[in-house]
Amino acid sequence: MKLQKASSLKGEITIPGDKSISHRAIMLGSLAKGTTKVTGFLMGEDCLSTIDCFRKMGVSVDIAEGIVTIEGLGLHGLKAPKDVLYTGNSGTTTRILSGILCGQRFTSQINGDESIQKRPMKRIIDPLSLMGADIRSINDNGCAPMEIRPAALHGINYDSKIASAQLKSALLFAGLYAEGNTSFTEPYLSRNHTEIMMNSFGGNVIAQGTTTTITPEPAFTGREVFVPGDISSAAFFIVAGLITPNSEILIKNVGINPTRMGIISVCKEMGGNVELQNEHTTDGEPYADILVRTSDLHGITIEGNIIPTLIDELPVIAVMAACAKGTTTIKDAAELKVKESNRIDYMVSNLSAMGADIVGTDDGMIITGGKALHGATIDSAKDHRIAMSMAIASLVAEGETHIPDYECVNISYPDFFSTLESLKL
């Protein structure tokens, strides 16, 4: 993929459905009794991996005319898969599905691609084991592949050192099958899509502060699910509209769940002209249109409890910081090191190659903005968010930017590049 500087971006776009909500719709639809119909589902590779796993366990999932129809088997209706459950590049599928598998009456193995086999799974193995689960890392290295055998689960009160929606969700799903309630406490509130959707399907999940408690054995009932646009995908176009001259972009029907709104807060704090319009709420998930216009940006410090609300957006926030006046410091974001790639290292190396003043730290980055960017050949590490972030940087870089492994964007946003081109005048 070869990209050039843009003189202006204008137009109205609709971005793909929320990845987190799409995953959970398949999982809960499969564990519910009856039919679940999902509109706005993200047809990205990660979410298709989740569908594939549940099909291997006997769930009928039909995709037609943009609607995903799931014929749920109930909480105890999943069947033993004949093959390894392959999760591709999806950490969400791998971690949350493990929690579901711990409550089943059959043995299963779960594995993913080369990236997944390096990502830390001990963070779910340990607390699930405390619940009585029989789950182990097959290579005994705290990573996938994992084997999960039948075991009697019991509820626990787990105090997590990290704010993680994937870890929280793994325990909540395991808690569906446990004896007694399960509680999860985290230092900051991570995204809460699991809690919202479980209750909409008929579950009993109570959130108080940063503690979430689930009561086991709910009677989930199939339903219609609307998936709003993914704010993590919208973030690339929000930043594009702010940093590209003479730009105005309207992004339709984007999820604005408070646990995901860090990107909006940061943009506004940096001086960004960002407006929310036509706000609505469906099944507990708020969404709105987002209007962005070119803005004069300035550096800020990003740290603390806002980090879990924008962890996936930090790569493109680094691009925005490189275009702002002054210094932006990102702290408390060590989790970036164990995403699909070490996102700190790759953003530092790629933005440096384009001429930015950026330094990596143990838990983030320090970016001094204002230096002119120029084209470069990008090493995305086949990480979709690195590739898309650097594509946004190319909009304000002199010369040509090359992204060799651009196809990795299919993980979360198959139409990303065509949408970007549609905005160029």
C-alpha positions in Angstrom: 0.0 0.0 0.0 1.4 3.4 -1.1 0.0 6.5 0.5 0.4 10.2 -0.2 -0.2 13.4 1.7 -3.8 14.7 1.7 -4.7 18.3 1.1 -8.1 17.9 2.7 -10.6 15.3 4.0 -14.3 15.8 3.8 -17.4 13.6 3.9 -19.7 11.4 5.9 -18.7 7.8 6.8 -20.1 4.9 8.6 -17.5 2.7 10.3 -17.7 -1.0 11.1 -19.6 -2.4 14.1 -17.9 -2.5 17.5 -15.5 -5.5 17.7 -16.0 -6.0 21.5 -19.8 -6.0 21.2 -19.7 -8.3 18.1 -17.6 -10.9 19.9 -20.0 -10.9 22.9 -23.1 -11.1 20.8 -21.9 -14.4 19.3 -20.9 -15.8 22.7 -24.1 -14.8 24.5 -26.3 -15.7 21.5 -24.8 -19.2 21.6 -25.4 -19.6 25.3 -29.0 -18.4 25.1 -32.0 -20.4 24.3 -33.7 -19.4 21.1 -32.8 -17.2 18.2 -30.5 -14.1 18.4 -30.3 -11.7 15.4 -27.3 -9.3 15.3 -27.3 -6.2 13.1 -24.2 -4.1 12.6 -21.9 -7.1 13.2 -18.2 -6.6 12.4 -17.2 -8.9 9.6 -13.6 -8.7 10.5 -11.3 -11.7 10.9 -11.2 -11.6 14.7 -15.0 -11.8 15.0 -15.2 -14.5 12.3 -12.8 -16.5 14.4 -15.3 -16.4 17.3 -18.1 -17.6 15.0 -15.9 -20.4 13.8 -15.2 -21.6 17.3 -18.9 -21.7 18.3 -19.8 -23.5 15.0 -17.2 -26.2 16.0 -19.2 -26.6 19.2 -22.5 -27.2 17.4 -24.0 -23.7 17.2 -25.8 -22.7 14.0 -24.6 -19.3 12.9 -26.0 -17.9 9.6 -24.7 -14.8 7.9 -27.0 -13.2 5.3 -27.7 -9.7 4.1 -25.6 -8.2 6.9 -27.5 -10.0 9.6 -26.0 -12.7 11.8 -28.5 -15.2 13.1 -27.5 -17.5 16.0 -29.6 -20.5 17.1 -28.6 -20.7 20.7 -28.1 -24.0 22.5 -28.5 -22.8 26.1 -26.0 -22.5 28.9 -25.2 -26.3 28.8 -25.9 -27.1 25.2 -22.4 -26.7 23.6 -20.9 -29.9 22.2 -17.4 -31.2 22.3 -15.4 -29.8 19.3 -13.7 -32.4 17.1 -10.8 -30.0 16.4 -8.7 -27.4 18.2 -10.7 -24.2 18.7 -8.6 -21.8 16.6 -8.9 -18.1 17.5 -6.7 -16.6 14.9 -5.3 -13.2 16.0 -8.1 -12.6 18.5 -7.0 -12.1 22.2 -10.7 -11.4 23.0 -11.8 -14.7 21.6 -9.0 -16.6 23.3 -9.3 -15.2 26.8 -13.1 -14.9 27.1 -13.8 -18.2 25.4 -11.5 -19.9 27.9 -13.7 -18.8 30.7 -16.7 -20.3 28.9 -14.9 -23.6 28.2 -13.9 -24.0 31.9 -17.6 -24.6 32.7 -18.2 -27.2 30.0 -18.5 -31.0 30.5 -16.0 -31.8 27.7 -12.3 -31.4 27.2 -11.1 -28.8 24.7 -8.0 -27.2 23.3 -7.7 -23.6 22.3 -5.0 -22.0 20.1 -4.3 -19.0 17.9 -1.8 -17.6 15.5 1.9 -16.8 16.1 1.0 -13.6 17.9 -1.6 -15.2 20.2 1.0 -17.9 21.1 3.1 -15.1 22.6 0.5 -13.1 24.4 0.1 -13.6 28.2 -2.6 -16.1 29.2 -1.4 -16.7 32.8 -3.5 -13.7 33.7 -6.6 -15.8 33.0 -5.2 -19.2 33.9 -4.4 -18.2 37.5 -7.8 -16.8 38.5 -9.7 -19.4 36.6 -7.7 -22.1 38.4 -8.7 -20.4 41.7 -12.3 -21.0 40.7 -11.5 -24.7 40.4 -11.0 -24.8 36.6 -8.7 -27.4 35.1 -6.9 -25.2 32.6 -3.2 -25.3 31.6 -0.8 -23.9 29.1 0.2 -27.0 27.0 3.8 -25.7 26.5 3.9 -24.6 30.2 4.9 -21.1 29.2 1.8 -19.2 30.3 0.6 -18.9 26.7 -1.6 -20.6 24.2 -2.2 -23.4 23.2 -4.2 -24.3 26.3 -6.1 -27.4 27.3 -9.2 -27.2 29.4 -10.8 -30.2 31.1 -14.2 -30.5 32.9 -14.1 -29.4 36.6 -16.5 -28.1 39.2 -16.3 -24.3 39.5 -16.9 -22.2 42.6 -17.3 -18.5 42.9 -14.5 -16.3 44.1 -13.9 -12.6 44.9 -10.9 -11.7 42.7 -8.9 -8.5 43.2 -7.1 -7.8 39.9 -3.9 -5.8 39.6 -4.8 -4.7 36.1 -7.9 -3.2 34.5 -8.8 -5.7 31.8 -12.1 -6.3 30.2 -10.9 -9.6 28.7 -9.8 -10.9 32.1 -13.0 -9.6 33.8 -15.2 -11.2 31.1 -13.4 -14.6 31.3 -14.2 -14.7 35.0 -17.8 -13.5 34.5 -18.5 -16.2 31.9 -16.9 -18.9 34.1 -19.0 -17.5 36.9 -22.1 -18.5 34.9 -21.2 -22.1 35.7 -19.9 -21.7 39.3 -21.4 -22.5 42.6 -22.0 -19.1 44.3 -21.4 -15.6 43.1 -18.2 -14.4 41.5 -16.9 -10.9 42.0 -14.1 -9.1 40.0 -12.5 -5.9 41.3 -10.1 -3.9 39.1 -8.1 -0.8 39.8 -9.9 1.2 37.2 -13.1 0.4 35.4 -12.4 -1.4 32.1 -15.0 -1.6 29.2 -18.3 -3.0 30.5 -19.9 -4.5 27.3 -20.0 -8.0 28.9 -22.0 -6.8 31.9 -24.4 -4.7 29.8 -25.1 -7.5 27.3 -25.4 -10.3 29.9 -28.1 -8.4 31.6 -29.9 -7.6 28.3 -30.0 -11.4 27.7 -31.5 -12.1 31.1 -28.4 -12.3 33.4 -27.9 -11.0 36.8 -24.7 -8.8 36.9 -24.3 -6.0 39.3 -21.6 -3.3 39.1 -20.7 -1.2 42.0 -17.7 1.1 41.5 -14.9 -1.1 40.1 -16.4 -4.3 41.4 -18.6 -6.5 39.2 -20.6 -9.4 40.6 -22.4 -12.2 38.7 -25.0 -14.6 39.9 -24.7 -18.1 38.2 -27.1 -20.1 36.1 -29.1 -17.4 34.4 -31.8 -18.3 31.8 -30.4 -16.4 28.8 -33.0 -15.8 26.1 -32.2 -15.1 22.4 -32.9 -11.5 21.3 -32.1 -8.9 18.7 -28.8 -7.1 19.2 -27.8 -3.8 17.5 -24.0 -3.3 17.3 -23.0 0.4 17.1 -19.9 1.6 15.2 -16.6 0.9 16.9 -15.1 3.9 18.5 -11.7 2.3 18.2 -12.1 2.2 14.5 -13.6 5.7 14.4 -10.5 7.0 16.3 -8.4 6.8 13.1 -10.8 9.2 11.3 -11.2 11.4 14.3 -7.5 12.0 14.4 -7.3 12.2 10.6 -9.9 15.0 10.6 -8.1 16.9 13.4 -4.6 16.8 11.8 -5.3 17.1 8.1 -5.8 20.7 6.8 -9.2 22.0 5.8 -11.0 18.9 6.9 -14.5 18.1 8.2 -15.7 14.5 8.8 -19.0 13.2 10.1 -18.8 9.7 11.5 -22.2 8.1 11.9 -23.6 5.9 14.7 -20.5 5.4 16.8 -20.6 3.7 20.2 -19.9 6.2 23.0 -19.9 3.9 26.0 -18.3 5.8 28.9 -15.7 3.1 29.4 -14.6 3.7 25.8 -14.7 7.5 25.7 -11.1 8.3 26.5 -10.2 9.2 22.9 -12.9 11.9 22.9 -11.7 13.3 26.2 -8.1 13.4 25.0 -8.9 15.0 21.7 -10.9 17.8 23.4 -8.1 18.3 26.1 -5.6 18.7 23.3 -7.8 21.4 21.6 -9.6 19.2 19.1 -12.9 20.4 17.6 -15.0 17.2 18.3 -18.8 17.3 18.6 -21.3 14.6 19.5 -24.6 14.8 17.7 -27.8 12.7 17.6 -27.1 10.8 20.8 -29.2 7.6 21.3 -29.1 4.5 23.6 -30.1 0.9 22.6 -30.0 -1.9 25.1 -27.8 0.1 27.4 -25.2 1.0 24.8 -25.1 4.7 23.9 -24.1 5.9 20.4 -23.9 9.1 18.5 -22.6 10.8 15.3 -19.2 12.4 15.7 -18.3 15.6 13.8 -14.6 16.5 13.7 -12.9 19.5 12.1 -9.2 20.5 11.6 -7.8 21.9 14.9 -4.7 23.5 16.4 -3.6 20.8 18.9 -1.3 21.0 21.9 0.5 18.4 24.0 -0.9 17.0 27.3 -0.1 14.2 29.8 -2.2 11.1 29.5 -2.1 8.8 32.5 -4.0 7.0 35.2 -7.6 5.8 35.1 -8.2 7.1 31.6 -5.8 4.6 30.1 -8.1 1.6 30.1 -10.7 3.7 28.2 -8.4 4.3 25.3 -5.7 1.6 25.4 -6.5 0.5 21.7 -6.4 4.1 20.6 -3.0 5.0 22.0 -1.1 4.3 18.7 -3.2 6.8 16.7 -3.1 9.2 19.7 0.7 9.1 19.3 0.3 10.2 15.7 -1.9 13.1 16.8 0.7 14.0 19.5 3.4 14.2 16.8 1.3 16.8 15.0 0.5 18.9 18.1 2.5 21.8 19.6 4.5 20.9 22.6 5.1 17.6 24.4 2.6 14.8 25.0 3.5 12.2 27.7 1.7 8.8 27.8 2.1 6.9 31.1 0.7 3.8 32.8 0.3 2.1 29.4 2.7 -0.9 29.8 -0.2 -3.1 28.5 0.7 -1.8 25.0 3.7 -4.1 25.1 1.6 -7.3 25.1 -1.0 -6.4 22.5 -0.8 -7.9 18.9 2.7 -6.4 18.9 4.8 -4.3 21.3 2.9 -1.2 20.3 5.3 1.1 22.2 8.3 -0.1 20.3 6.7 -0.2 16.9 5.1 3.3 17.2 8.4 4.7 18.3 10.4 3.1 15.5 7.8 3.9 12.8 7.1 7.5 13.8 10.9 8.1 14.2 11.4 6.8 10.7 8.9 9.5 9.5 10.8 12.2 11.3 8.9 12.5 14.6 10.5 13.3 17.9 9.3 10.3 20.0 10.9 8.3 22.8 9.6 5.1 24.3 9.5 4.5 28.1 8.7 1.5 30.2 5.0 2.3 30.3 4.4 4.7 27.4 5.9 7.3 25.2 7.1 10.9 25.2 6.3 12.8 21.9 7.4 16.3 21.2 5.2 17.5 18.4 5.7 20.0 15.6 8.4 18.3 13.5 7.7 17.9 9.8 6.9 14.3 8.9 8.1 12.6 5.7 7.2 9.3 4.0 8.8 6.0 5.1 8.5 2.3 4.7 6.4 1.1 7.7 6.9 -2.1 9.7 3.5 -2.8 11.1 4.4 -6.2 12.7 1.2 -7.3 11.0 -0.6 -5.3 13.7 -3.8 -3.8 12.4 -3.7 -0.8 14.7 -0.1 0.0 13.9 -0.8 -0.2 10.1 -3.9 2.1 10.4 -2.2 4.6 12.7 0.7 5.0 10.3 -1.7 5.4 7.4 -3.2 8.3 9.2 0.4 9.7 9.7 0.9 9.5 6.0 -1.9 12.1 5.5 0.5 14.9 6.8 3.8 13.5 5.6 5.8 14.7 2.6 6.5 12.1 0.0 5.2 8.5 -0.2 4.5 6.2 2.7 4.7 2.4 2.1 2.8 -0.2 4.2 3.8 -3.6 3.0 1.6 -5.7 5.3 -1.5 -3.5 4.9 -3.8 -6.6 4.7 -3.6 -7.0 8.5 -6.3 -4.3 8.8 -8.8 -7.0 7.8 -8.6 -8.1 11.5 -10.8 -5.2 12.5 -11.5 -2.9 9.5 -11.6 -4.6 6.1 -12.7 -1.4 4.3 -10.3 1.0 6.0 -8.2 2.0 3.0 -11.2 2.5 0.7 -13.0 4.6 3.3 -9.9 6.7 3.8 -9.6 7.3 0.0 -13.3 8.3 -0.2 -12.6 11.3 2.0 -9.8 12.7 0.0 -10.7 15.6 -2.3 
